[in-house]
Amino acid sequence: MNTSNNKKLFIIQPKGYKYQDFEPLLSHIEDYFNMILSFLKISTPSGNPTVIELTVDIFNPEKISAYAKRITKDPPVYQVRMNAGLSFYLWTVSRTFWIPDYEILPWIEECKINVKNHQEYSKKDIISDCAFLIGSYYILLHEIAHIVLGHLDYLNDEMNLDYLSEFQDEQKQYSAEELRIRKAFEAEADRQAGQWLVGFFENLLGKNGIGEYFLFPSRVHAYEFYVYAIVAVFRLLQDLTQREGVIHPKPNERLYVLIASLSKYFKQNIPDEHDEIYFHAVKSCLEAGKKFFLIDSFEPLDIILNANNLAFVDDVVREINISSYQHNLTSI
């Protein structure tokens, strides 16, 4: 990773890594998400069962994309897909936690491996793979959020758009009002994905709150890693998009949304831990932003501006009555 000037953009190159090195992880992600979806009852506002066909592609490493698409309206069938090229780049940036001479998190050696048959893996191997899973989960949860929140149905029915893509959408032309709605949808999907992602991470941490076979030194350390893993994803998106997009929030803005989601999750589910975890997470954001050279992410004033830039999202959600398109989600 070139770090000579944080005002410039640098493409993260997958030097020394082969697609075959991480291909087995992809089927694990797809199987895990399909298992989760099998335990959920998702239905349209009218009560029709919603089907989400989720695929993590392993055959096209040259394609860098992730998208959600409505296949049919009646019955309601949707497709979520992440192509192997994006997975490869997510895996590559996660290797940052492994680089011997670049100590992203100096306390990694304080972690413990709690299962004998994992002793052949180093702590940096395990935490790097964990960062890859967090990044992959975030991308997939963002696309699922577009479905559950009703964005896809609204755009199909009201704007004649049949899919939402992490990258291709930026090339389309919109009117000022359409652009405002699209930007609001992307920020809202980030917000929902962020809350779900904390839930996934809590499940990873297990009953003791610091991990099962891989133990973090403390809860605070675990969420410091969580923040760094997210910043790594947004640094990658910064490189892949060159920050020229007009639909998705800029990477530094998306970081604010994810941390705000962390705060909301803890307020709702673990209020006694909120202040310690959240304020340390904000501090970690500033530090990780500097280490990963995420533009406009590591000054307090920038964080305030990020919040102001996204204040319109709830206004749009109310104005267009998106709740009438939202799907119901319950566990079976």
N, C-alpha and C positions, 0 to 999 in steps of 0.2 A: 504494500500500500504506500503510495507516494504521499509524504506528509510535509513537504517543503513549504507549502503556502496554503493556509486554510481559506483563502479567498478564491481559489480556483477549484475546478472540478477534476477529479481523477477517476478513471475507470478502474475498478477492482478487477484484476486479471486472475484467472484460475491457473496460475503457474504451478506446475508440478503435480496437479491433481487430475485424475482421470475420471470420466463419467462412471466407469465400472466400479470405482472405489466406493461409491455411495448408493448405487442403484438398488441394493437390497433394502435400504431404508424406505424407499418410495412405496413399496407394497405394504409395508407396516403402517404408513400414514393413511393410505387409502382404506385398509382393513379397519383401522381404529375409528376413522370417521364414519364409515358405513355401519360399524357396530353402534356408535353413539346415535346415529340417525334411526337405527332400528329400535332404540329404546324411547324414541320421541314420537308423539302424536302431533303432526302438523296438519292443519286444515285451513281452508280458505274462510273468509268471513261468513260465507253461506253454509259452512260446515263440510264441504267436500274434502276428502283426504288428499293431502299434498304429497307428491312423490318427488324426491330429489335424487337424481342420478349423479353420483360424485365419482370423478376419475382423477387420479394422479398419474399422468401419462409417463411411461418409461421408454417409449419408442422414438420420440422426436426431440433429442437433446438440442437440436439447432433452433427450436421454436421457444421464444421467451414470451409467455403470455399466461394470464389467468382470467377466466371470465365466468359469468353466470348468464344463462339463456332460458327463456321459456320455450319449451318444445310444443306443448299444446295447452290451450286454455281450459278445455273441457274434454277429458279430465285434466286437472292441473298437474302437469309434469314439467319439471325443470331440470336443467343440467348445470353442474358446476365442474369446471375442469381447470387443472393447473398443469401446464406443459412442462416437460422435463428440462427444457433450457432454463426456465426460471428456478426450478428446484436445484439445478446444478449451481447457479449463481448464489442462491440462498445457502447452499452447503459450503460453497467456497468462502463466503464472507464469514460464516460461522467458524472457519478454521483460524480466524484471527485470535480466538481464545487459546489456541494451541501454540502459536508462534513463540519459540523459546526466548528470543531476544526482545520481545515486545510484550511486556507484562501489563495486559489490560486490567486484570484483577489480581493484585499481588497476594491475596489471601487464598487463592485456589488450593494451595498445598495444605491449608488447614482443614480442608474438606476430608471426609472419610468415605471409603468404599466398604459397604457393609455386607457384601455377598462374595463368597470365595470364588465362584466361577467367573467373576468379573475382574479378578486381580490382574489378568493379562492386559487390561486396558489401563492407561494412565488416567489420572484425574482430569487432565486437560483434554484427553480423548472424549471422556464422558461428558464433560461440561460443554465441549464444542458440539457434540451430537445433540445435546439438550437445547442449545441455542438454535441449531438447525430446525429442530422440531417446533420450537416456539415460533420461529419465523414462518414456517410452513403452515402451522395452525392459524396464525394471524391472517395470512392470505386467504385460506379457505373459509375461515369464519367471516371475513369481510364479504365474500361472495354469497355465502349462505344468508348473511344479514340482509343483502339486497332482496332476497326472495321473501324472507319472513316479514320484513318491514313493509312489503308491498311495492317496493320501488320498481321491480320488473313489470308487475301488472300495470302500474300507473303509466310507465313509459311505453309499454306495448299498446295500451288502450288510448292514451291521451296524446302521445308524441310519435307513435309509429316507430318505436325503436325496439328491436326484438332481442337485444342482448346488451350486457354491460361488461366492458373489458378494462383491465388494469392499465393497458397501454393504448390500444387502438382508438379508444373513445376520444383521446386527445386530438385526433386528426379531424374530427367532425366539426361542422359549422352549426352554430346555434344562434337563435335570437337572444336578446339580452335576458328575457324572462326565462327562456328554456335553459340558458346557461346558469342562471341563479338557482333553478330547481335542481339541475344536475349536480352542481357543486354542493348544494345542501344534502342531497342524497348520499354523496360520497363521504361527507363528514359524518352524517348520521350512521352510515354503515361502519365507519371506523369506530364510532362511539360504542355501538352495539357489540362489534367484534371485540373491542377492548374489555368490556365487562365479561363476555364469555371467556376470553383468553385468561383472565385472572382466575376464573373458575377452573379452567383446565390446569393452570399452574398449581392451584391449591390441591387439586386431585393428585398431581405429580408429587407434591410435597408430603402427602399422606397424613395419617392421623397425628403424628408427632409434630407436623408443621415444618419440618426441615429436610424431608426426604426419606426414602425408604432404603434402597440399596446404595444410593449416593446421598450422603448427609452434608448439608451446609453447616457452617459454624453456628448460624443463628437465623432467625426469620428475617432480620434486617439484611444479612448477607444474601439470603436467597432472593429477596426483591431487588437488591442492588444488581445482582446478576440478571434478573428479569428485565430491568431497565436497559442494561447494556446490550442484551440480546435484541431488544426492540430497536435500539439506536442503530445497531449493526444492519438491521433490515432497512431502515430508512436511509442509511448511508448508501446502501445498494440502490434503492429507488432513486436517490439523488443522482447517482452515476448513470443509471439506465435511462432516466428521463431528461437529464441535464437541466432539470427544474424549469423546463419550458412549457409544461402542461398548464392548461387553464381549467380543467375539469376537477381533477383530484386536488385536495389540499397539498401544499408544498410539504416536503418531508419534515421540516421543523414544526409545521402546524399539526401534522399528523401525530407527531410525538406528544404535543400538548394534549390532543384528544385522548390518546391512550393513557396518559397519566391522570387526566381528569376521570377517565373510566375506572382506573384503579381506585381513586378516592371514593367514587360512588359505590363500587363493590364493597369496600371495607365499611363504609357508613351503613350500608344495608345489611351486611352479613357478619362482620367482625368489628363492631364499633369500638370496642376497647383497645384494639390495636391500630386504629386508623391514624392517629397523629404520629406515632413513631414510624410506621411504615411509610405513610404518605410524604412526610417532610423529608425523610431520608431519601425517598425516591426522587423528589424534586432536586435535592442536592446531587444525587447520582446522575440525573439528567444533564445538569450543567457540566459535570466532570466528563461524562461519556460523550457529550456533544463536542467537547474540546478534543478528546482523544480520537474520535472518529471523524473529526472535521466536518460535522454536520452544520451547514451554513445557517446562521441566524438562530442557533439553538442554545447558546451557552451564556447569554447575557440576560439578567432578570427583566430588563426592559423588553427584550424580544419576546419573552414568555407572556408578558402583559399584552403586547401587540397581537400575539397569536390568538389569545383569548378574544380580543376585540374583533379580529378578522373573522371569527367563526360565530359571532353572536347572532347572525342572521338565520342560522339553521333552524332553530325552533320557530321563528316567524314563518318560514316557508312551510314547515310541517303543518302548522295550524292553518295557514291560508289555503292550502290545496286539499285539506281534509284527507291526508294520506291514511289516517286511521281506518277509513272505510275500505282500504285495500289490504290492510295488514292481516297476516295469517296468525292463527292461534297455535301456541306451542305449549304442550304439556308432556310430562314424562309418563310413560306407560307403567 
